[in-house]
Amino acid sequence: MTPKNPDFVLNRPAALIAAVPAVLGFAPQKSLVLVGVDRGQMGAVMRVDLTDCLGGDLDHLVDVASASHADAVIAVIVDAEGAACRLCNDSYRELSEDLGELLADNGVVLLDTHVVDRIAAGGRWHCVDGCGAGGRIDDPSSSPLSVAAVLDGRRLYGSRAELQEVIAVDLERDPAAIARTVAELAAAEQAAPAEDPDVARGRTVRRIIAAVDRLAAGANLTDADLAALAYALTDLIVRDIVYGLAVGEAAARAEALWVLLARGLPGPWRAEALTLLAYSAYVRGDGPLAGVALEQALRVDPTHRMAGLLDDALQSGLRPERIRQLASTGYRLARQLGVELPPRRPPRAAG
C-alpha cells in the first residue's frame, strides 16, 4: 500500500529498507519486495514469497507494479539464510535481471536491487550487482514511517504469520451447527407471512448495530448469534448498508465484530465477513490487514465481486480516502429505510 508520509525521501538504501515494515505492516521474511518510486517519493510497496520468484513466477508482481503507475521500482530481497551466500547472490542477480526485463517491457525502470538478511535492528544489506555498497540498515522502529504509523494508531506485526493470526479460524466454534442454524433461519423466513421488505431490512440493520454495541460492551456472542448475523448479511442491501459503519463513529466497534465473524463463520458467510473487515481496515489506512483479509475472502469465494474490486484497488495503490466514497451508498440506503447510522467521522488528513 502507499505510505501516507510525503516527507520520506528515498535517499539511502539503509533508510529505504528500514521503512518497509511500516508500509507492509510487518517485517517480511524470505520475500521479494518492490518499492514503487512516484515522482521521487515512495509509492506502493508490494511483497511476494521469494521462493515463488526464484521459480520464475514474476508476471503477477510485474502486473501489480505496472498498475500502481510507479515511474520506477527498487527491489529488496529479504533472505536470512542466503544473504551471505555467494551462490545465492548469483541467483538473486539473475532474478534481478529477469525482473528488470519484465518491468522494462511494461514501461517501468528497475533502479536497484538490494539484498538484506533481516529487516530489523542490526540487519545488513548489500547491492545485488556487486557494486560494493552495503552496510547496516537503520533501526526500523526509528523510521519516520514507523513513527507515523504508530501515531496513526496502526499496529505493526513481527511477521506476516502474526498478521494472519488476526483472522485465523476460531476452532472453538462449531461450523456445522452454525450452517444448520443459517439454513433454519432461511427456511423460517420463507415460511413466514410476507411483509414489507424495507421494514424487515431496517429491523435487520438495527439488529446488526445492536450486535456491534453488545460485543463492544463485553457480551459473548454465541454460535446462534453468529448464524443470525451471517444470515442477515446474505441480504445484499443490508450488507451494502453496513459498509457505511466503516466511516462512522462506531467504526472500531464494527471492525471488532467483523473480525469475530471472519474467525467464526464457515463457508461463504466467512467471505462476507472478511470483505467487510477488509473494507474497514482499508478505509482507516491499514492496507496489510485489508490485504490478508481479501486474500482469504477470495480463497473462500474467488467470484466474490466486492472482494475482487477491493483487491484490485488495494493492489493498484488507490488511496483510502477514495475508497471511503463507497460508504456513501450505505448511508443513502439506510436513510431510505429510516435507519440512522452512527454519525460520520471526517477522514484523517494525509501526510
CORDA-V901296 format. One record per residue. N is the residue number from 1. RES is the residue in three letters. NEAR is the number of other ideal C-beta (glycine too) atoms within 8 Angstrom. Layout:
n=N res=RES near=NEAR
n=N res=RES near=NEAR
This chain:
n=1 res=MET near=12
n=2 res=THR near=11
n=3 res=PRO near=12
n=4 res=LYS near=9
n=5 res=ASN near=9
n=6 res=PRO near=7
n=7 res=ASP near=6
n=8 res=PHE near=11
n=9 res=VAL near=6
n=10 res=LEU near=10
n=11 res=ASN near=4
n=12 res=ARG near=6
n=13 res=PRO near=11
n=14 res=ALA near=11
n=15 res=ALA near=10
n=16 res=LEU near=14
n=17 res=ILE near=15
n=18 res=ALA near=15
n=19 res=ALA near=16
n=20 res=VAL near=16
n=21 res=PRO near=15
n=22 res=ALA near=14
n=23 res=VAL near=13
n=24 res=LEU near=12
n=25 res=GLY near=14
n=26 res=PHE near=13
n=27 res=ALA near=13
n=28 res=PRO near=13
n=29 res=GLN near=9
n=30 res=LYS near=9
n=31 res=SER near=11
n=32 res=LEU near=14
n=33 res=VAL near=14
n=34 res=LEU near=13
n=35 res=VAL near=14
n=36 res=GLY near=16
n=37 res=VAL near=14
n=38 res=ASP near=11
n=39 res=ARG near=4
n=40 res=GLY near=6
n=41 res=GLN near=10
n=42 res=MET near=15
n=43 res=GLY near=13
n=44 res=ALA near=12
n=45 res=VAL near=15
n=46 res=MET near=12
n=47 res=ARG near=9
n=48 res=VAL near=11
n=49 res=ASP near=8
n=50 res=LEU near=12
n=51 res=THR near=7
n=52 res=ASP near=8
n=53 res=CYS near=14
n=54 res=LEU near=8
n=55 res=GLY near=6
n=56 res=GLY near=6
n=57 res=ASP near=9
n=58 res=LEU near=10
n=59 res=ASP near=7
n=60 res=HIS near=8
n=61 res=LEU near=14
n=62 res=VAL near=13
n=63 res=ASP near=9
n=64 res=VAL near=11
n=65 res=ALA near=16
n=66 res=SER near=10
n=67 res=ALA near=9
n=68 res=SER near=13
n=69 res=HIS near=7
n=70 res=ALA near=12
n=71 res=ASP near=7
n=72 res=ALA near=10
n=73 res=VAL near=14
n=74 res=ILE near=14
n=75 res=ALA near=15
n=76 res=VAL near=15
n=77 res=ILE near=16
n=78 res=VAL near=15
n=79 res=ASP near=12
n=80 res=ALA near=9
n=81 res=GLU near=6
n=82 res=GLY near=11
n=83 res=ALA near=13
n=84 res=ALA near=4
n=85 res=CYS near=8
n=86 res=ARG near=5
n=87 res=LEU near=6
n=88 res=CYS near=11
n=89 res=ASN near=11
n=90 res=ASP near=8
n=91 res=SER near=10
n=92 res=TYR near=14
n=93 res=ARG near=12
n=94 res=GLU near=8
n=95 res=LEU near=12
n=96 res=SER near=13
n=97 res=GLU near=8
n=98 res=ASP near=10
n=99 res=LEU near=15
n=100 res=GLY near=9
n=101 res=GLU near=8
n=102 res=LEU near=11
n=103 res=LEU near=14
n=104 res=ALA near=10
n=105 res=ASP near=6
n=106 res=ASN near=10
n=107 res=GLY near=5
n=108 res=VAL near=13
n=109 res=VAL near=8
n=110 res=LEU near=14
n=111 res=LEU near=7
n=112 res=ASP near=8
n=113 res=THR near=15
n=114 res=HIS near=15
n=115 res=VAL near=15
n=116 res=VAL near=14
n=117 res=ASP near=11
n=118 res=ARG near=10
n=119 res=ILE near=13
n=120 res=ALA near=7
n=121 res=ALA near=6
n=122 res=GLY near=6
n=123 res=GLY near=12
n=124 res=ARG near=11
n=125 res=TRP near=14
n=126 res=HIS near=9
n=127 res=CYS near=13
n=128 res=VAL near=13
n=129 res=ASP near=7
n=130 res=GLY near=6
n=131 res=CYS near=5
n=132 res=GLY near=5
n=133 res=ALA near=7
n=134 res=GLY near=7
n=135 res=GLY near=7
n=136 res=ARG near=8
n=137 res=ILE near=14
n=138 res=ASP near=11
n=139 res=ASP near=8
n=140 res=PRO near=16
n=141 res=SER near=6
n=142 res=SER near=8
n=143 res=SER near=14
n=144 res=PRO near=9
n=145 res=LEU near=13
n=146 res=SER near=15
n=147 res=VAL near=9
n=148 res=ALA near=12
n=149 res=ALA near=10
n=150 res=VAL near=9
n=151 res=LEU near=6
n=152 res=ASP near=9
n=153 res=GLY near=5
n=154 res=ARG near=9
n=155 res=ARG near=4
n=156 res=LEU near=10
n=157 res=TYR near=11
n=158 res=GLY near=5
n=159 res=SER near=9
n=160 res=ARG near=10
n=161 res=ALA near=6
n=162 res=GLU near=9
n=163 res=LEU near=13
n=164 res=GLN near=9
n=165 res=GLU near=7
n=166 res=VAL near=8
n=167 res=ILE near=12
n=168 res=ALA near=7
n=169 res=VAL near=6
n=170 res=ASP near=7
n=171 res=LEU near=4
n=172 res=GLU near=3
n=173 res=ARG near=11
n=174 res=ASP near=6
n=175 res=PRO near=9
n=176 res=ALA near=7
n=177 res=ALA near=9
n=178 res=ILE near=17
n=179 res=ALA near=11
n=180 res=ARG near=8
n=181 res=THR near=12
n=182 res=VAL near=12
n=183 res=ALA near=8
n=184 res=GLU near=8
n=185 res=LEU near=11
n=186 res=ALA near=10
n=187 res=ALA near=8
n=188 res=ALA near=8
n=189 res=GLU near=7
n=190 res=GLN near=6
n=191 res=ALA near=5
n=192 res=ALA near=7
n=193 res=PRO near=3
n=194 res=ALA near=3
n=195 res=GLU near=7
n=196 res=ASP near=5
n=197 res=PRO near=6
n=198 res=ASP near=8
n=199 res=VAL near=8
n=200 res=ALA near=9
n=201 res=ARG near=13
n=202 res=GLY near=11
n=203 res=ARG near=8
n=204 res=THR near=11
n=205 res=VAL near=14
n=206 res=ARG near=9
n=207 res=ARG near=10
n=208 res=ILE near=14
n=209 res=ILE near=12
n=210 res=ALA near=8
n=211 res=ALA near=12
n=212 res=VAL near=14
n=213 res=ASP near=10
n=214 res=ARG near=9
n=215 res=LEU near=13
n=216 res=ALA near=8
n=217 res=ALA near=6
n=218 res=GLY near=5
n=219 res=ALA near=6
n=220 res=ASN near=4
n=221 res=LEU near=10
n=222 res=THR near=6
n=223 res=ASP near=11
n=224 res=ALA near=7
n=225 res=ASP near=9
n=226 res=LEU near=15
n=227 res=ALA near=14
n=228 res=ALA near=11
n=229 res=LEU near=13
n=230 res=ALA near=15
n=231 res=TYR near=10
n=232 res=ALA near=11
n=233 res=LEU near=14
n=234 res=THR near=10
n=235 res=ASP near=9
n=236 res=LEU near=6
n=237 res=ILE near=8
n=238 res=VAL near=13
n=239 res=ARG near=12
n=240 res=ASP near=10
n=241 res=ILE near=15
n=242 res=VAL near=13
n=243 res=TYR near=13
n=244 res=GLY near=14
n=245 res=LEU near=15
n=246 res=ALA near=15
n=247 res=VAL near=11
n=248 res=GLY near=13
n=249 res=GLU near=7
n=250 res=ALA near=11
n=251 res=ALA near=14
n=252 res=ALA near=6
n=253 res=ARG near=11
n=254 res=ALA near=14
n=255 res=GLU near=12
n=256 res=ALA near=11
n=257 res=LEU near=13
n=258 res=TRP near=13
n=259 res=VAL near=11
n=260 res=LEU near=11
n=261 res=LEU near=16
n=262 res=ALA near=14
n=263 res=ARG near=11
n=264 res=GLY near=11
n=265 res=LEU near=14
n=266 res=PRO near=8
n=267 res=GLY near=9
n=268 res=PRO near=7
n=269 res=TRP near=14
n=270 res=ARG near=14
n=271 res=ALA near=14
n=272 res=GLU near=14
n=273 res=ALA near=14
n=274 res=LEU near=17
n=275 res=THR near=15
n=276 res=LEU near=15
n=277 res=LEU near=16
n=278 res=ALA near=16
n=279 res=TYR near=15
n=280 res=SER near=14
n=281 res=ALA near=13
n=282 res=TYR near=15
n=283 res=VAL near=13
n=284 res=ARG near=11
n=285 res=GLY near=11
n=286 res=ASP near=10
n=287 res=GLY near=12
n=288 res=PRO near=12
n=289 res=LEU near=13
n=290 res=ALA near=16
n=291 res=GLY near=11
n=292 res=VAL near=13
n=293 res=ALA near=15
n=294 res=LEU near=15
n=295 res=GLU near=9
n=296 res=GLN near=12
n=297 res=ALA near=15
n=298 res=LEU near=13
n=299 res=ARG near=6
n=300 res=VAL near=11
n=301 res=ASP near=9
n=302 res=PRO near=5
n=303 res=THR near=5
n=304 res=HIS near=12
n=305 res=ARG near=6
n=306 res=MET near=8
n=307 res=ALA near=15
n=308 res=GLY near=10
n=309 res=LEU near=8
n=310 res=LEU near=15
n=311 res=ASP near=11
n=312 res=ASP near=8
n=313 res=ALA near=11
n=314 res=LEU near=14
n=315 res=GLN near=10
n=316 res=SER near=11
n=317 res=GLY near=13
n=318 res=LEU near=7
n=319 res=ARG near=8
n=320 res=PRO near=10
n=321 res=GLU near=7
n=322 res=ARG near=8
n=323 res=ILE near=13
n=324 res=ARG near=11
n=325 res=GLN near=6
n=326 res=LEU near=9
n=327 res=ALA near=13
n=328 res=SER near=8
n=329 res=THR near=10
n=330 res=GLY near=15
n=331 res=TYR near=11
n=332 res=ARG near=8
n=333 res=LEU near=11
n=334 res=ALA near=13
n=335 res=ARG near=8
n=336 res=GLN near=7
n=337 res=LEU near=11
n=338 res=GLY near=5
n=339 res=VAL near=10
n=340 res=GLU near=4
n=341 res=LEU near=11
n=342 res=PRO near=9
n=343 res=PRO near=5
n=344 res=ARG near=9
n=345 res=ARG near=8
n=346 res=PRO near=4
n=347 res=PRO near=8
n=348 res=ARG near=7
n=349 res=ALA near=4
n=350 res=ALA near=7
n=351 res=GLY near=6
